[in-house]
Structures are given as C-alpha cells and as structure tokens.
Amino acid sequence: QEPTQTTTSNTMADDNKKIKLMSSDGKEYEVSLKGALLLTTVKNALDDAGDDDVVPINNVEGDILKKVVEFIEYEAGEGKDLDEKDEDKIAWQKVFIDVDHPTLFALITAANFLNCAPLLDVACKCVADQIKGKT
C-alpha cells in the first residue's frame, strides 16, 4: 500500500519561500514567507489568495514598503530570537527608526495598515521618546 500524501507544506521549503509585495506605486519587493507572515494583512491575503506571486499593498508607497521589508526581514531573521531588551536589537532598531518625521509617520501608518505590531511598537516608542519632556 502506498503512503498517502499530506497537504501540509514541507517546513524546509517554507523556510526558503519568497513572495513579492507590490507597493501602491508599482515597486516590487521580495520578502521571505517568514517575514511576510509578520504582516497580518499580508498573511490574510495569502490565506485568501493562495499561491499568488505578488501581493498588492495598495496603501503603502515603495520607499516605505522597502523600510517595512527591511524591518520584517530582521525580525524574522537575526532579530527573531533576541529579547526586546537585548542591546543588539535595541541598537539595530534605533538605527532603523532614525528617519525624518514624514517617514516616521508613514512607517506608523504602514505598520498600522499591515497590522505589524513589532514595527508599530518601535515607531510609536520613537515618537513617545521625541515628545517626552516637551511641554
């Protein structure tokens, strides 16, 4: 009797799987499946659409989506096993979020739309730190 095939994905294949995110201005960015799954909006789109090659992100412009991809790839990769209080992670986040105000607010809007709690936390903490002590 031949073994039956299961529909569950091979974990090894998923580790290497890449998907593309397309910004509102048509720019495409490749991201690991692990990284993409940190974005609840994208995760839901993948669940609904199946194996589409490109997931459109209509509310986020290319330059901001590029920053989001940088963040989620770090979070899914080398930053994954680091505690929120780890000095290396804090240092990386500080450099990452050191942007001008319009970019910072665009990142907050994108993180909110994409439902990316880790990025939203880092960006909002940056804003809170900037206004702390101002009257």
Solvent accessible surface area in square Angstrom, and as a share of the most:
residue,aa,sasa,rsa
1,Q,232,1.03
2,E,151,0.68
3,P,125,0.79
4,T,125,0.73
5,Q,177,0.79
6,T,109,0.63
7,T,143,0.83
8,T,112,0.65
9,S,76,0.49
10,N,101,0.52
11,T,99,0.57
12,M,139,0.62
13,A,61,0.47
14,D,44,0.23
15,D,58,0.30
16,N,110,0.56
17,K,77,0.33
18,K,106,0.45
19,I,8,0.04
20,K,80,0.34
21,L,0,0.00
22,M,62,0.28
23,S,5,0.03
24,S,58,0.37
25,D,78,0.40
26,G,44,0.42
27,K,89,0.38
28,E,84,0.38
29,Y,40,0.15
30,E,99,0.44
31,V,0,0.00
32,S,15,0.10
33,L,26,0.13
34,K,86,0.36
35,G,0,0.00
36,A,0,0.00
37,L,78,0.39
38,L,60,0.30
39,L,0,0.00
40,T,51,0.30
41,T,44,0.26
42,V,0,0.00
43,K,83,0.35
44,N,76,0.39
45,A,35,0.27
46,L,23,0.11
47,D,101,0.53
48,D,129,0.67
49,A,54,0.41
50,G,38,0.37
51,D,123,0.64
52,D,76,0.39
53,D,117,0.61
54,V,40,0.23
55,V,8,0.05
56,P,81,0.51
57,I,3,0.02
58,N,107,0.55
59,N,102,0.52
60,V,3,0.02
61,E,112,0.50
62,G,0,0.00
63,D,97,0.50
64,I,22,0.11
65,L,0,0.00
66,K,123,0.52
67,K,43,0.18
68,V,0,0.00
69,V,16,0.09
70,E,82,0.37
71,F,0,0.00
72,I,0,0.00
73,E,55,0.25
74,Y,16,0.06
75,E,19,0.08
76,A,14,0.11
77,G,40,0.39
78,E,139,0.63
79,G,0,0.00
80,K,110,0.47
81,D,124,0.64
82,L,56,0.28
83,D,95,0.49
84,E,112,0.50
85,K,169,0.72
86,D,44,0.23
87,E,144,0.64
88,D,102,0.53
89,K,5,0.02
90,I,82,0.42
91,A,57,0.44
92,W,63,0.22
93,Q,22,0.10
94,K,145,0.61
95,V,119,0.68
96,F,6,0.02
97,I,13,0.06
98,D,120,0.62
99,V,39,0.22
100,D,87,0.45
101,H,103,0.46
102,P,100,0.63
103,T,34,0.20
104,L,0,0.00
105,F,103,0.43
106,A,35,0.27
107,L,0,0.00
108,I,33,0.17
109,T,89,0.52
110,A,3,0.03
111,A,0,0.00
112,N,100,0.51
113,F,74,0.31
114,L,0,0.00
115,N,82,0.42
116,C,1,0.00
117,A,60,0.46
118,P,45,0.29
119,L,0,0.00
120,L,50,0.25
121,D,94,0.48
122,V,20,0.11
123,A,0,0.00
124,C,58,0.35
125,K,127,0.54
126,C,21,0.12
127,V,31,0.18
128,A,47,0.36
129,D,68,0.35
130,Q,68,0.30
131,I,108,0.55
132,K,150,0.64
133,G,77,0.74
134,K,152,0.64
135,T,188,1.09
